[in-house]
Amino acid sequence: MKGNFETIINDTKPVIVDFHALWCGPCKVQSPILKELVSELGERVEIIKIDVDQNNNLSGKYQIQSVPTLIVSKNGKLVWRHSGVASNCDLYKVLMQNM
C-alpha cells in the first residue's frame, strides 16, 4: 500500500479495500477479479490490499471476521461491504453508482 490508509480512503474516487490473507483460497480467486476491474476502470478507482495477518489493528477496526472481505469507500464513507468472493459485475455496479 502506497501512502497513508486514511488519506487514501478519503479520496473522492471510490476505493476498494481488499482484506485478504496469503493462505486464503477464495482470496486467490478474488485477486484476478480486482485486477480485471483495474484494467477496465484505470485511474477512476483505487484498490488497496490489506493482509489481515499483517494488519491486526486495521482488521479489528473494520471488524473483519472472514476473508476475503471487500469494502468500498468514497470520501471516507463506507458505501458497500461484502464478505466472500464478489463478482466483477457486482463490483462494477457498486463502483459505477459511486463515481
C-alpha positions in Angstrom: 0.0 0.0 0.0 1.4 3.4 -1.0 0.5 6.3 1.2 -1.5 6.6 4.4 -4.6 4.4 4.6 -6.8 7.1 6.0 -5.8 9.6 3.3 -6.4 7.0 0.5 -9.9 6.0 1.7 -10.9 9.7 2.0 -10.3 10.1 -1.8 -13.2 11.5 -3.9 -13.0 8.4 -6.2 -14.2 5.0 -5.0 -11.6 3.0 -3.1 -11.9 -0.8 -2.8 -10.2 -2.2 0.3 -9.5 -5.9 -0.1 -9.0 -7.5 3.3 -7.3 -10.8 2.5 -4.8 -13.4 3.7 -2.0 -15.2 1.8 -3.3 -18.6 2.9 -6.9 -18.0 1.8 -8.1 -19.9 -1.3 -11.1 -17.6 -2.0 -8.8 -14.6 -1.8 -6.7 -16.1 -4.6 -10.0 -16.2 -6.7 -10.8 -12.6 -5.8 -7.4 -11.2 -6.9 -7.8 -11.6 -10.7 -11.3 -10.1 -10.5 -9.9 -7.0 -8.9 -7.1 -6.9 -11.5 -9.7 -7.0 -14.2 -11.5 -4.1 -12.7 -8.4 -2.0 -12.6 -7.7 -2.7 -16.2 -11.3 -1.7 -17.1 -11.6 1.4 -14.9 -8.0 2.6 -14.6 -7.5 5.8 -12.6 -11.2 6.1 -11.7 -10.8 3.6 -8.9 -8.2 2.8 -6.3 -7.6 -0.7 -4.8 -5.9 -1.3 -1.6 -4.9 -4.9 -0.5 -4.7 -5.4 3.3 -3.2 -8.6 4.6 -5.2 -9.3 7.8 -2.3 -11.2 9.3 0.0 -8.3 8.9 -2.6 -5.5 9.9 -4.4 -6.7 13.0 -5.3 -3.1 14.1 -6.9 -2.2 10.8 -8.7 -5.6 10.6 -10.1 -5.1 14.1 -11.1 -1.5 13.4 -13.2 -2.7 10.4 -14.4 -5.9 12.3 -13.1 -8.3 9.6 -14.1 -11.8 10.6 -13.7 -13.6 7.3 -11.6 -13.2 4.2 -11.9 -12.0 1.6 -13.9 -9.0 2.8 -14.2 -6.1 0.4 -15.1 -2.6 1.4 -15.8 0.2 -1.0 -15.2 3.7 0.5 -15.7 7.1 -1.1 -14.9 10.4 0.6 -14.1 8.4 3.7 -17.6 6.9 4.0 -18.3 3.2 3.7 -20.6 2.7 0.8 -20.5 -1.1 0.4 -19.2 -4.2 2.2 -19.1 -7.8 1.1 -17.6 -10.9 2.7 -16.7 -13.7 0.3 -15.7 -13.6 -3.4 -17.5 -10.7 -5.2 -18.2 -10.9 -8.9 -16.8 -8.4 -11.4 -20.4 -7.5 -12.3 -21.4 -6.7 -8.6 -18.2 -4.7 -8.0 -18.7 -2.8 -11.3 -22.3 -1.8 -10.4 -21.2 -0.5 -7.0 -18.4 1.5 -8.4 -20.5 3.0 -11.2 -23.1 4.1 -8.6 -20.3 5.9 -6.7 -18.3 7.6 -9.4 
